[in-house]
């Protein structure tokens, strides 16, 4: 279980909480900005077919994330670090004052750097696969992100999505 807490500190945190980028330049739709300008999306603006496609895409993305996380664990371990040690080194690099138990040796620093490179590659590949999984359902990444954002604000939509996910095989 602790193994799946792996890279959230450095590489995965933004990936797990932020929607996928809709554009190669990293620009993302800002729904809060649209709301403040008086634009809102009502639950009825998400047709049932889109809810179904969103649920299928979301389910696919969860599987892709789980597989990517397992690959990241393997990448860390293949470099000779345990997940716990990797996380301790990552924490020490992000903390202002590291305690002596988390300071990395030169060998560990090399292992850590190599693992990070592998993790970045795994993440980039997973993001590409996720984008394809979304588009394979007939939704654009931008529309997927719109529905995702709206579902955080709209309990009815969130419930419709949850019901649809449960109904999927």
Order of alpha helices (4+ residues) and beta strands (2+ residues): alpha-alpha-alpha-alpha-alpha-alpha-alpha
